[in-house]
């Protein structure tokens, strides 16, 4: 089965939303009091949930356009790269050389999985 470029783009966007959702979950957890009410009314947590709903919508749209699981799901692994970039920008978490090597290996693995 051929994977359309539109499906690939949808999965890249989904990966970005997935990383943003992770950041919002962390930020929301830091600003909540730990009660159920604080979770349900926390805008950052709600934003994280909305990000993951967006991810699922993009997944469905991508599969509808035509795509192979073995091509698309490795692309979603870029979530970890986007999360590292968000952590750098939001928290100043450094991206070390070993992290860059890991990212390059992930990208290489994505390429090989798509073959």
C-alpha positions, 0 to 999 in steps of 0.5 A, spaced: 500 500 500 502 506 498 502 512 503 500 519 500 504 525 502 498 528 505 498 522 510 505 523 512 504 531 513 498 529 517 502 525 521 508 530 522 502 535 524 500 530 529 507 529 532 507 536 533 500 536 537 502 530 541 509 533 543 505 540 545 500 535 549 505 532 553 508 539 554 501 542 556 500 536 561 506 537 564 505 544 565 498 543 567 500 538 573 505 543 575 499 548 576 494 543 579 493 542 586 492 535 585 484 535 586 479 532 581 476 539 580 483 542 579 484 537 574 477 538 570 478 546 570 485 546 569 486 550 562 493 547 560 490 540 562 484 541 557 489 544 552 493 537 552 486 533 552 484 537 546 491 536 543 490 529 543 483 529 540 487 533 534 492 527 534 486 522 533 483 526 528 489 527 524 490 519 525 483 518 522 484 523 516 491 520 514 489 513 514 483 515 510 487 518 505 491 512 504 497 510 508 501 504 511 502 503 519 509 501 518 510 508 514 506 512 518 507 510 526 514 511 525 513 518 523 509 519 529 515 518 533 518 525 531 514 527 537 520 525 542 524 530 537 518 536 538 518 534 545 525 535 546 525 542 542 519 544 547 523 542 553 528 547 550 524 553 549 519 552 555 524 550 560 531 551 558 532 543 558 539 542 554 539 538 548 546 534 548 550 531 543 548 524 545 540 526 544 542 529 537 545 522 536 539 519 538 534 523 534 538 522 528 538 514 529 530 515 530 530 519 523 534 513 520 529 508 523 523 512 520 526 512 513 528 504 514 521 503 516 518 506 510 522 502 505 
